Amino acid sequence: MAPELFSSPQPLLPWFAVQIKAGIRYALYFLGIGFMMGAIYGAFGGLVFQPALFASSLIGIFCLMNFPISILAMLVNLVLALFRKSSRPVYRYAGLSLGFALVYLLYFYALHLAHINIF
C-alpha cells in the first residue's frame, strides 16, 4: 500500500479549539509584557502601578476592538463555505482573536471588581 501523499485536513472544531487556546496563551504574554513595559516606564517617574495598568489596558482596548472585525470576517468566510471557497486562516484569525478577547474581558472585569480606575 502506497503512503498517502496528501493527508486529510484535521476536523475544524478541535482545530479551532487549539487556536483559541493559542490565543489565550498569546494574550497572557501580551498582558504580561505590556504590564512590564508600563512598569518600566513608570519606574522613571516614581509611579509603577498606574502606568503598568494603563499600558495593559491600552493593549486590551485594541484587542477588543479587533474582535468584532474577526467575527465579521468569520461570518463572511462561513457564507463562502457554502460555495466551497472558505479559507482556514480566517478561522485561525477568529480563534486567536476570541482567545485575546476572553483574556482581556476577564482582565477588565477584574479591574472593575477591584474598583481600580485607570482613566
SULMO-V240418 format. One record per residue. N is the residue number from 0. RES is the residue in one letter. OMEGA is omega in whole degrees, 0 to 359 (999 if undefined). Layout:
BEGIN
N,RES,OMEGA
N,RES,OMEGA
END
This chain:
BEGIN
0,M,182
1,A,178
2,P,181
3,E,183
4,L,182
5,F,179
6,S,179
7,S,182
8,P,179
9,Q,177
10,P,191
11,L,185
12,L,177
13,P,178
14,W,179
15,F,177
16,A,177
17,V,179
18,Q,178
19,I,178
20,K,177
21,A,178
22,G,177
23,I,180
24,R,179
25,Y,180
26,A,177
27,L,174
28,Y,180
29,F,181
30,L,180
31,G,181
32,I,176
33,G,178
34,F,180
35,M,179
36,M,177
37,G,179
38,A,178
39,I,177
40,Y,182
41,G,180
42,A,179
43,F,181
44,G,178
45,G,176
46,L,182
47,V,190
48,F,184
49,Q,176
50,P,178
51,A,177
52,L,179
53,F,180
54,A,179
55,S,180
56,S,179
57,L,176
58,I,180
59,G,179
60,I,180
61,F,178
62,C,179
63,L,174
64,M,180
65,N,187
66,F,178
67,P,178
68,I,179
69,S,177
70,I,178
71,L,178
72,A,179
73,M,178
74,L,176
75,V,179
76,N,177
77,L,175
78,V,178
79,L,179
80,A,177
81,L,180
82,F,179
83,R,180
84,K,183
85,S,184
86,S,181
87,R,178
88,P,178
89,V,176
90,Y,177
91,R,178
92,Y,180
93,A,179
94,G,177
95,L,180
96,S,177
97,L,176
98,G,177
99,F,181
100,A,179
101,L,181
102,V,184
103,Y,173
104,L,176
105,L,178
106,Y,180
107,F,177
108,Y,177
109,A,176
110,L,179
111,H,180
112,L,179
113,A,180
114,H,178
115,I,181
116,N,184
117,I,186
118,F,999
END
